């Protein structure tokens, strides 16, 4: 399989592009442990606490910023009509919240250097 650049993708070779595999939680814990002096059990507790706290804060309408990495926030989406792709039927979708995650400039700069 070829590792194609984005501007080389066509509808014929779209499936040939290799996507980076996301780390599992265990792999992330291992990577953090290798970069710090904190043991894996403590790292897992912190990650679980971060996940729980971030979820609760976002559900309450707060934004969460992880300095140097990303900002998590919710945005209100108004009620709207949407088309069901399979049937073409138009249905009413109630108002809801959309999650937005933005990479901060420090992360963007680090990735692009």
N, C-alpha and C positions, 0 to 999 in steps of 0.2 A: 504494500500500500504506500502511496506517495503522501508526503506531508505537504499539502498544498497551501499556498498563501491565500488569504481571503480574496484578493483580486483575481485569483486563478480559478475560483469556484464557478461551476456551471451547474445547471440542473442535472447533467449527466454524471458529473463526478462529485456531487455534493456529499455523498456518503463516504467518500474516500478520505476526507479531512479528519485527522485525529484530534479529538478533543482531550484536554487535560482532565485526568481523573481527579475528582475531589477527594481530599483526605477523609478518612473515617475519624470518628471521635477518638478512638484509640491511637491512631497515627498522629493526630493533632496533639494529644496529651504527650506522646513520646517526643515529638518535636519540641514542645515547650519545655519538657524536662531536660532535654539535651542543651537548651539555651539558658537554663536557669539552674539554681541550686535547690529547687522545690521538688519534693517527691511527687510521684504520679497520683497518689491518692488525694493529696491536697489540691493538685491541679484539677482533678475531676470534680471535686467539691466546688471549687471556684467556678468552673465552667457551668456546672449545673445551677449554681446560684446566679450567675450572670444571665443564663437563659431564662430562668424563672423571673428574676427581677425585671429584665428587659421586656418580657412578654406582658407582665402586669402593668408596667409603666406605659407601654404602647397602647394597651387596651384602655387605659385611663386617659389617653389623648396626649401624653407627654412625648417629647422627642428625646432620644438617647444618643449621646455622642461618645464614641470610643476614640479618645485622642490619638491622632496620627493614623487612624484606620478608616473609620466610616461613621456616618450619621444615619440613624434609623428614625423614621418619622411616619406618621399616618396622615393621610389626606382624606377629607370627606368627599365622596363621589355622590352626586345628586341622583335621584331616581331617573331612570331613562328607559327607552325602548331598545331592545336588542333583537337581532335576528338569529334564530337557531340554525346553524349551518346545515344540518342534515335535512330538515324539513322546509326551511325557508320561512317558517312561521315567525311573526314578530310578537314578542312577549314583553310585558312590563317587568323591569328589574327594579327592586326597591333600592333606596339610598343605602350606601354602605361605606366602609373605610377601605382605602387602598394603602398598602405598605410601600414606602419608598426608602431605598437604601442607597446612599450616595457615598462614593469613595472620597476621602478627604485628599487635599493636594499633596500632603506628605507621602501618602501611599501611592498616588498617581506618579509622583516624581521618582519614588524608589523603584517602581515597576518599569519605568521608562528609561532607566539609566543603565 
